[in-house]
Amino acid sequence: MALGIFGPALVSIGLSAINNPRPRQGSRKAAVIAFIFAWILGSGVILLNLIANNEMVLSSALVIHSVLTGLLPAFVVSCIFSRKPGVRDQLRTYRKPRGAFVYYLLALILFPAFWLLGNLLSRAMGMDVPLTNYPSVGFKFLGFVILFYLYNLIFGGLSEEPGWRGFALPRLQAKFSPLVSSLILGVIWAVWHAPGRFGGIEAKSLSDTLVEWVLILFVTVIFTWLFNRTKGSVLVTVLAHPAMNTTGNFLTGSLGALILLFVFTLFVIVLDNMWKRLPADDPAIYRVNPQLAEESTNGGDLN
């Protein structure tokens, strides 16, 4: 199952290596060190989350499962320092963020804000909506939230975003407007989740799945907006993806939250004229020579 979840990252990394066959550059030392650290940390986060949030009992089998699963995020992290130019270019913004800091902050707080303010809005409309899915909020609750976020940073930020925003979106935007690119990518993203919803480990009813697919389209537009506002930084959506998943797990969803999400989606579409194609030299667009994209962002790194 974990291998399938990492499909977008693994496939896109392989395609990036094939599509850019330039000679390998640099030393593999950084990649090896990154792999070891990511393997240790990733395995620990997976194990702790299974025990704390999934209420599984610590056992040798669970440890082995966590250690083996931890190989996948470790491989993706090591690819950030890959000697293959195509792979390194695809994942460059994991270690060299672009754009203004405010968008990275928004990536962390947007979805919690939508849900919290939306729940308050629902209450104002006379609905009986609890703010969280848990009876009490304290340090233990905060610990669970942080751990779940880190877990979703692995199973979301590292497993999906290299494929969706790191590989597919820049190529789509080379041919289509940000809005059309978002709709295409949103459909792909929704269909990719379908096996898990129809009889899979996260099975849902048809109505719930359809609602989720509509939400995915809204979210994809917002992620595209963040990506473009940070000059094509995958890191910003790597932070937003687990923030979205964590919000849905710990905060109660409501009609008010959906209204705010819809309104904000329309706002960013109009704000950035997302129905218009980006300029040919925009760093959020894939070009045949990835070095051109890097040169176009000189001086635009996160500060």
Order of alpha helices (4+ residues) and beta strands (2+ residues): alpha-alpha-alpha-alpha-alpha-alpha-alpha-alpha-alpha-alpha-alpha-alpha-alpha-alpha-alpha
